[in-house]
Amino acid sequence: MSDRLDRIYTRSGDKGTTGLANGKRIPKSHPRIETLGDVDELNSLIGLLIAELDPPHPLTALLSRLQNDLFDLGGELAIADPGYTVITLDKVTLLEKHLDELNTALPPLKEFILPGGSKAAATAHLARSVCRRAERRMVSLGGLEQETINPMGVSYLNRLSDLLFVVARTLAREQGGQEIHWQPSPQETL
């Protein structure tokens, strides 16, 4: 493999624009770049989650695969060509398979769960919430005139946020045996 970057800084973004993989320059505040940033942040949080797990952990391979998928999704967004797709129905279906497998080992949900339970579980919850933001941004991007997205990317992020919720539940039980249940605030009288 040849060197991809011989220099980290280019100075080409100093005026508030950035280059897409297709060569087009757009403002760094463009919704496409906002979406890319959320996908990148999500990928970083999954990396943090992996670092929280004691190796060899059974979830590490799955989480590493998710990081690669998110990098692919970022590539789709950076190329900005409706003919270029990497995230497919097969990837969404595979997420559903993992979701079903992990969820089978958990008790049914009877109450709302608050983020926490262990540091790893809280990190998975944070990744889940960032995933939801990335999904919302991608939907917004797809709704803009002259902007195209791969609809499977939206489906992927939707399933991924569900999977991260189940991962958080799994880790909370594994690393402390407790999930934190929401307790409604009592009604106060004046």
Salt bridges, closest charged atoms under 4 A:
GLU34 OE1 - ARG137 NH2 3.71
ASP38 OD1 - ARG133 NH1 2.63
ASP38 OD2 - ARG137 NE 2.58
GLU41 OE1 - ARG133 NH1 3.02
GLU52 OE2 - LYS119 NZ 3.71
ASP69 OD1 - ARG65 NH2 3.26
ASP69 OD1 - LYS91 NZ 3.12
GLU96 OE2 - ARG159 NE 2.78
GLU101 OE2 - LYS97 NZ 3.17
GLU101 OE1 - HIS98 ND1 3.88
GLU111 OE2 - HIS181 ND1 3.65
GLU135 OE1 - ARG132 NH1 3.11
GLU147 OE2 - HIS30 NE2 3.30
GLU147 OE1 - ARG32 NH2 2.76
ASP162 OD1 - ARG132 NH2 3.00
GLU174 OE2 - HIS57 NE2 2.54
GLU179 OE2 - ARG169 NE 2.56
GLU179 OE1 - ARG173 NH2 3.54
